[in-house]
Amino acid sequence: MLVVTGAAGCSGGEEAASVEVQLRVNVCADSDGGCFALGVPEADVSLVNLEGQVLATGRSDAAGRALLPRNDAAGEVRIIAISPLIEGGRNESSLVLPDEGGANITIGAGWTFSPAGN
């Protein structure tokens, strides 16, 4: 199950003209139903326009955060994340960038963990 939430808005400094991507893996244990989110480190992240042109690339940090420059992109774009920790190895999400300012998006994939012997 893929869960994507996004919000656009203005922020200050370096992030004003950037797209902040948060990559999360939601891990749920079968035995007790408890779930928690972990950041996806070292994922390759790209900002791509609808024609498939790569506008910016980056790599997520230890917390699963990547900050990509907008490079004057506006309107609908795609965020592509590639990592062996993401279900299927790749995840793609749409985002609409405002004409000015920054934007952020959280991309998550659900996982179920079964403890050994269950």
MARKESE-127590 format. One record per residue (C-alpha): residue in one letter; residue number from 1; x, y, z. Coordinates in steps of 0.05 Angstrom, whole numbers, plus 5000, padded with zeros to 4 digits. Layout:
# residues N
<torza><roro>A</roro><kese>NUM</kese><X>X</X><Y>Y</Y><Z>Z</Z></torza>
...
# end
This chain:
# residues 118
<torza><roro>M</roro><kese>1</kese><X>5000</X><Y>5000</Y><Z>5000</Z></torza>
<torza><roro>L</roro><kese>2</kese><X>5028</X><Y>5067</Y><Z>4980</Z></torza>
<torza><roro>V</roro><kese>3</kese><X>5011</X><Y>5129</Y><Z>5020</Z></torza>
<torza><roro>V</roro><kese>4</kese><X>5029</X><Y>5197</Y><Z>4992</Z></torza>
<torza><roro>T</roro><kese>5</kese><X>5016</X><Y>5264</Y><Z>5024</Z></torza>
<torza><roro>G</roro><kese>6</kese><X>5041</X><Y>5331</Y><Z>4999</Z></torza>
<torza><roro>A</roro><kese>7</kese><X>5037</X><Y>5403</Y><Z>5018</Z></torza>
<torza><roro>A</roro><kese>8</kese><X>5063</X><Y>5463</Y><Z>4982</Z></torza>
<torza><roro>G</roro><kese>9</kese><X>5082</X><Y>5529</Y><Z>5013</Z></torza>
<torza><roro>C</roro><kese>10</kese><X>5135</X><Y>5581</Y><Z>5022</Z></torza>
<torza><roro>S</roro><kese>11</kese><X>5193</X><Y>5575</Y><Z>5069</Z></torza>
<torza><roro>G</roro><kese>12</kese><X>5255</X><Y>5615</Y><Z>5082</Z></torza>
<torza><roro>G</roro><kese>13</kese><X>5328</X><Y>5609</Y><Z>5063</Z></torza>
<torza><roro>E</roro><kese>14</kese><X>5355</X><Y>5551</Y><Z>5023</Z></torza>
<torza><roro>E</roro><kese>15</kese><X>5290</X><Y>5514</Y><Z>5023</Z></torza>
<torza><roro>A</roro><kese>16</kese><X>5250</X><Y>5571</Y><Z>4991</Z></torza>
<torza><roro>A</roro><kese>17</kese><X>5267</X><Y>5548</Y><Z>4921</Z></torza>
<torza><roro>S</roro><kese>18</kese><X>5271</X><Y>5473</Y><Z>4938</Z></torza>
<torza><roro>V</roro><kese>19</kese><X>5230</X><Y>5411</Y><Z>4941</Z></torza>
<torza><roro>E</roro><kese>20</kese><X>5237</X><Y>5374</Y><Z>5007</Z></torza>
<torza><roro>V</roro><kese>21</kese><X>5225</X><Y>5299</Y><Z>5000</Z></torza>
<torza><roro>Q</roro><kese>22</kese><X>5214</X><Y>5255</Y><Z>5061</Z></torza>
<torza><roro>L</roro><kese>23</kese><X>5219</X><Y>5180</Y><Z>5048</Z></torza>
<torza><roro>R</roro><kese>24</kese><X>5186</X><Y>5136</Y><Z>5100</Z></torza>
<torza><roro>V</roro><kese>25</kese><X>5176</X><Y>5061</Y><Z>5106</Z></torza>
<torza><roro>N</roro><kese>26</kese><X>5118</X><Y>5044</Y><Z>5153</Z></torza>
<torza><roro>V</roro><kese>27</kese><X>5135</X><Y>4979</Y><Z>5188</Z></torza>
<torza><roro>C</roro><kese>28</kese><X>5079</X><Y>4940</Y><Z>5222</Z></torza>
<torza><roro>A</roro><kese>29</kese><X>5089</X><Y>4877</Y><Z>5264</Z></torza>
<torza><roro>D</roro><kese>30</kese><X>5036</X><Y>4824</Y><Z>5253</Z></torza>
<torza><roro>S</roro><kese>31</kese><X>5037</X><Y>4799</Y><Z>5325</Z></torza>
<torza><roro>D</roro><kese>32</kese><X>5016</X><Y>4863</Y><Z>5361</Z></torza>
<torza><roro>G</roro><kese>33</kese><X>4992</X><Y>4910</Y><Z>5305</Z></torza>
<torza><roro>G</roro><kese>34</kese><X>5041</X><Y>4964</Y><Z>5326</Z></torza>
<torza><roro>C</roro><kese>35</kese><X>5068</X><Y>5007</Y><Z>5269</Z></torza>
<torza><roro>F</roro><kese>36</kese><X>5124</X><Y>5057</Y><Z>5264</Z></torza>
<torza><roro>A</roro><kese>37</kese><X>5156</X><Y>5098</Y><Z>5208</Z></torza>
<torza><roro>L</roro><kese>38</kese><X>5230</X><Y>5095</Y><Z>5190</Z></torza>
<torza><roro>G</roro><kese>39</kese><X>5266</X><Y>5142</Y><Z>5144</Z></torza>
<torza><roro>V</roro><kese>40</kese><X>5295</X><Y>5111</Y><Z>5080</Z></torza>
<torza><roro>P</roro><kese>41</kese><X>5369</X><Y>5130</Y><Z>5078</Z></torza>
<torza><roro>E</roro><kese>42</kese><X>5413</X><Y>5132</Y><Z>5015</Z></torza>
<torza><roro>A</roro><kese>43</kese><X>5355</X><Y>5131</Y><Z>4965</Z></torza>
<torza><roro>D</roro><kese>44</kese><X>5366</X><Y>5162</Y><Z>4897</Z></torza>
<torza><roro>V</roro><kese>45</kese><X>5313</X><Y>5217</Y><Z>4889</Z></torza>
<torza><roro>S</roro><kese>46</kese><X>5296</X><Y>5254</Y><Z>4824</Z></torza>
<torza><roro>L</roro><kese>47</kese><X>5251</X><Y>5312</Y><Z>4806</Z></torza>
<torza><roro>V</roro><kese>48</kese><X>5224</X><Y>5298</Y><Z>4736</Z></torza>
<torza><roro>N</roro><kese>49</kese><X>5177</X><Y>5338</Y><Z>4691</Z></torza>
<torza><roro>L</roro><kese>50</kese><X>5118</X><Y>5306</Y><Z>4655</Z></torza>
<torza><roro>E</roro><kese>51</kese><X>5160</X><Y>5299</Y><Z>4591</Z></torza>
<torza><roro>G</roro><kese>52</kese><X>5210</X><Y>5255</Y><Z>4630</Z></torza>
<torza><roro>Q</roro><kese>53</kese><X>5265</X><Y>5307</Y><Z>4634</Z></torza>
<torza><roro>V</roro><kese>54</kese><X>5305</X><Y>5301</Y><Z>4700</Z></torza>
<torza><roro>L</roro><kese>55</kese><X>5305</X><Y>5370</Y><Z>4732</Z></torza>
<torza><roro>A</roro><kese>56</kese><X>5344</X><Y>5353</Y><Z>4795</Z></torza>
<torza><roro>T</roro><kese>57</kese><X>5373</X><Y>5293</Y><Z>4831</Z></torza>
<torza><roro>G</roro><kese>58</kese><X>5396</X><Y>5279</Y><Z>4902</Z></torza>
<torza><roro>R</roro><kese>59</kese><X>5405</X><Y>5226</Y><Z>4955</Z></torza>
<torza><roro>S</roro><kese>60</kese><X>5366</X><Y>5219</Y><Z>5020</Z></torza>
<torza><roro>D</roro><kese>61</kese><X>5403</X><Y>5228</Y><Z>5085</Z></torza>
<torza><roro>A</roro><kese>62</kese><X>5402</X><Y>5181</Y><Z>5146</Z></torza>
<torza><roro>A</roro><kese>63</kese><X>5333</X><Y>5208</Y><Z>5165</Z></torza>
<torza><roro>G</roro><kese>64</kese><X>5304</X><Y>5196</Y><Z>5095</Z></torza>
<torza><roro>R</roro><kese>65</kese><X>5305</X><Y>5270</Y><Z>5075</Z></torza>
<torza><roro>A</roro><kese>66</kese><X>5327</X><Y>5297</Y><Z>5008</Z></torza>
<torza><roro>L</roro><kese>67</kese><X>5327</X><Y>5370</Y><Z>4988</Z></torza>
<torza><roro>L</roro><kese>68</kese><X>5323</X><Y>5381</Y><Z>4913</Z></torza>
<torza><roro>P</roro><kese>69</kese><X>5330</X><Y>5449</Y><Z>4878</Z></torza>
<torza><roro>R</roro><kese>70</kese><X>5268</X><Y>5469</Y><Z>4839</Z></torza>
<torza><roro>N</roro><kese>71</kese><X>5308</X><Y>5496</Y><Z>4781</Z></torza>
<torza><roro>D</roro><kese>72</kese><X>5249</X><Y>5541</Y><Z>4762</Z></torza>
<torza><roro>A</roro><kese>73</kese><X>5201</X><Y>5481</Y><Z>4755</Z></torza>
<torza><roro>A</roro><kese>74</kese><X>5128</X><Y>5496</Y><Z>4766</Z></torza>
<torza><roro>G</roro><kese>75</kese><X>5063</X><Y>5458</Y><Z>4757</Z></torza>
<torza><roro>E</roro><kese>76</kese><X>5058</X><Y>5382</Y><Z>4758</Z></torza>
<torza><roro>V</roro><kese>77</kese><X>5122</X><Y>5343</Y><Z>4767</Z></torza>
<torza><roro>R</roro><kese>78</kese><X>5140</X><Y>5273</Y><Z>4791</Z></torza>
<torza><roro>I</roro><kese>79</kese><X>5185</X><Y>5252</Y><Z>4847</Z></torza>
<torza><roro>I</roro><kese>80</kese><X>5220</X><Y>5186</Y><Z>4835</Z></torza>
<torza><roro>A</roro><kese>81</kese><X>5254</X><Y>5149</Y><Z>4892</Z></torza>
<torza><roro>I</roro><kese>82</kese><X>5297</X><Y>5087</Y><Z>4882</Z></torza>
<torza><roro>S</roro><kese>83</kese><X>5321</X><Y>5044</Y><Z>4939</Z></torza>
<torza><roro>P</roro><kese>84</kese><X>5323</X><Y>4970</Y><Z>4957</Z></torza>
<torza><roro>L</roro><kese>85</kese><X>5287</X><Y>4990</Y><Z>5021</Z></torza>
<torza><roro>I</roro><kese>86</kese><X>5225</X><Y>5014</Y><Z>4982</Z></torza>
<torza><roro>E</roro><kese>87</kese><X>5175</X><Y>4960</Y><Z>4965</Z></torza>
<torza><roro>G</roro><kese>88</kese><X>5188</X><Y>4942</Y><Z>4892</Z></torza>
<torza><roro>G</roro><kese>89</kese><X>5253</X><Y>4982</Y><Z>4893</Z></torza>
<torza><roro>R</roro><kese>90</kese><X>5222</X><Y>5044</Y><Z>4863</Z></torza>
<torza><roro>N</roro><kese>91</kese><X>5167</X><Y>5093</Y><Z>4880</Z></torza>
<torza><roro>E</roro><kese>92</kese><X>5138</X><Y>5150</Y><Z>4839</Z></torza>
<torza><roro>S</roro><kese>93</kese><X>5092</X><Y>5205</Y><Z>4863</Z></torza>
<torza><roro>S</roro><kese>94</kese><X>5061</X><Y>5266</Y><Z>4831</Z></torza>
<torza><roro>L</roro><kese>95</kese><X>5068</X><Y>5336</Y><Z>4861</Z></torza>
<torza><roro>V</roro><kese>96</kese><X>5042</X><Y>5404</Y><Z>4838</Z></torza>
<torza><roro>L</roro><kese>97</kese><X>5093</X><Y>5458</Y><Z>4850</Z></torza>
<torza><roro>P</roro><kese>98</kese><X>5070</X><Y>5529</Y><Z>4861</Z></torza>
<torza><roro>D</roro><kese>99</kese><X>5096</X><Y>5584</Y><Z>4816</Z></torza>
<torza><roro>E</roro><kese>100</kese><X>5142</X><Y>5608</Y><Z>4872</Z></torza>
<torza><roro>G</roro><kese>101</kese><X>5169</X><Y>5583</Y><Z>4938</Z></torza>
<torza><roro>G</roro><kese>102</kese><X>5184</X><Y>5514</Y><Z>4963</Z></torza>
<torza><roro>A</roro><kese>103</kese><X>5145</X><Y>5450</Y><Z>4968</Z></torza>
<torza><roro>N</roro><kese>104</kese><X>5148</X><Y>5386</Y><Z>5009</Z></torza>
<torza><roro>I</roro><kese>105</kese><X>5123</X><Y>5315</Y><Z>5000</Z></torza>
<torza><roro>T</roro><kese>106</kese><X>5124</X><Y>5253</Y><Z>5043</Z></torza>
<torza><roro>I</roro><kese>107</kese><X>5127</X><Y>5187</Y><Z>5007</Z></torza>
<torza><roro>G</roro><kese>108</kese><X>5115</X><Y>5123</Y><Z>5046</Z></torza>
<torza><roro>A</roro><kese>109</kese><X>5106</X><Y>5049</Y><Z>5032</Z></torza>
<torza><roro>G</roro><kese>110</kese><X>5073</X><Y>4999</Y><Z>5079</Z></torza>
<torza><roro>W</roro><kese>111</kese><X>5110</X><Y>4937</Y><Z>5101</Z></torza>
<torza><roro>T</roro><kese>112</kese><X>5089</X><Y>4880</Y><Z>5147</Z></torza>
<torza><roro>F</roro><kese>113</kese><X>5141</X><Y>4845</Y><Z>5189</Z></torza>
<torza><roro>S</roro><kese>114</kese><X>5128</X><Y>4776</Y><Z>5217</Z></torza>
<torza><roro>P</roro><kese>115</kese><X>5173</X><Y>4758</Y><Z>5275</Z></torza>
<torza><roro>A</roro><kese>116</kese><X>5211</X><Y>4691</Y><Z>5267</Z></torza>
<torza><roro>G</roro><kese>117</kese><X>5168</X><Y>4631</Y><Z>5284</Z></torza>
<torza><roro>N</roro><kese>118</kese><X>5101</X><Y>4666</Y><Z>5272</Z></torza>
# end
